[in-house]
Amino acid sequence: MKDIEKFQDERENLNEKVLKFNGKIIKRFYNLDHTVYLDGALPRKTKEILGLISSFVLRCDDCINYHLAQCHELGVTDEELDETLSIGVIVGGSVTIPHLRKAVKTWFKLKGKDTDGKA
């Protein structure tokens, strides 16, 4: 879990630096990114699953880790994650397999288990 906490701390720290450095266009983009994931016609949990699958297909490990953490916090089940990642592999093809491995490893860490699923 330390890897995830380190990632989240670094992400937060770097985002603060970006927002101090950049002007209104980047700040507007960050605000839009935040706002789009709020509850609306689609619940936040669904939106995070969509963000995860999009990040997975685009093969962005940082984004995958971020959305996995959000999905974990929002109560996504193992079964929901399995179906989500299955869609990602079908859409993204075999090139997504290394990201699948990392995503499963991260998911187990978020759940406080080793890579065999044991506590």
Contacts in CASP RR format, 6 or more apart in sequence:
PFRMAT RR
TARGET T0000
AUTHOR 0000-0000-0000
METHOD contacts of the structure
MODEL  1
MKDIEKFQDERENLNEKVLKFNGKIIKRFYNLDHTVYLDGALPRKTKEIL
GLISSFVLRCDDCINYHLAQCHELGVTDEELDETLSIGVIVGGSVTIPHL
RKAVKTWFKLKGKDTDGKA
1 109 0 8 1.000
1 110 0 8 1.000
1 112 0 8 1.000
3 106 0 8 1.000
3 109 0 8 1.000
4 65 0 8 1.000
4 69 0 8 1.000
4 106 0 8 1.000
4 109 0 8 1.000
4 110 0 8 1.000
7 62 0 8 1.000
7 65 0 8 1.000
7 66 0 8 1.000
8 66 0 8 1.000
8 69 0 8 1.000
11 62 0 8 1.000
11 66 0 8 1.000
15 30 0 8 1.000
18 26 0 8 1.000
18 30 0 8 1.000
19 26 0 8 1.000
19 27 0 8 1.000
19 30 0 8 1.000
36 47 0 8 1.000
37 44 0 8 1.000
37 47 0 8 1.000
37 48 0 8 1.000
37 70 0 8 1.000
38 44 0 8 1.000
42 50 0 8 1.000
44 74 0 8 1.000
45 71 0 8 1.000
45 74 0 8 1.000
45 75 0 8 1.000
45 76 0 8 1.000
48 67 0 8 1.000
48 70 0 8 1.000
48 71 0 8 1.000
48 74 0 8 1.000
48 76 0 8 1.000
49 67 0 8 1.000
49 71 0 8 1.000
49 76 0 8 1.000
49 80 0 8 1.000
49 84 0 8 1.000
51 63 0 8 1.000
51 67 0 8 1.000
52 64 0 8 1.000
52 67 0 8 1.000
52 68 0 8 1.000
52 70 0 8 1.000
52 71 0 8 1.000
52 84 0 8 1.000
53 84 0 8 1.000
53 85 0 8 1.000
53 87 0 8 1.000
53 88 0 8 1.000
53 91 0 8 1.000
55 63 0 8 1.000
55 64 0 8 1.000
55 66 0 8 1.000
55 67 0 8 1.000
56 64 0 8 1.000
56 84 0 8 1.000
56 85 0 8 1.000
56 88 0 8 1.000
56 92 0 8 1.000
56 96 0 8 1.000
56 99 0 8 1.000
56 100 0 8 1.000
56 103 0 8 1.000
57 88 0 8 1.000
57 91 0 8 1.000
57 92 0 8 1.000
57 96 0 8 1.000
59 95 0 8 1.000
59 96 0 8 1.000
59 99 0 8 1.000
61 99 0 8 1.000
61 102 0 8 1.000
64 99 0 8 1.000
64 102 0 8 1.000
64 103 0 8 1.000
64 106 0 8 1.000
65 106 0 8 1.000
68 103 0 8 1.000
68 106 0 8 1.000
68 107 0 8 1.000
68 110 0 8 1.000
69 110 0 8 1.000
71 80 0 8 1.000
71 81 0 8 1.000
72 107 0 8 1.000
72 110 0 8 1.000
72 111 0 8 1.000
76 84 0 8 1.000
78 107 0 8 1.000
81 107 0 8 1.000
85 100 0 8 1.000
85 103 0 8 1.000
85 104 0 8 1.000
88 96 0 8 1.000
89 96 0 8 1.000
89 97 0 8 1.000
89 100 0 8 1.000
104 115 0 8 1.000
105 115 0 8 1.000
108 114 0 8 1.000
108 115 0 8 1.000
108 117 0 8 1.000
111 117 0 8 1.000
112 119 0 8 1.000
113 119 0 8 1.000
END
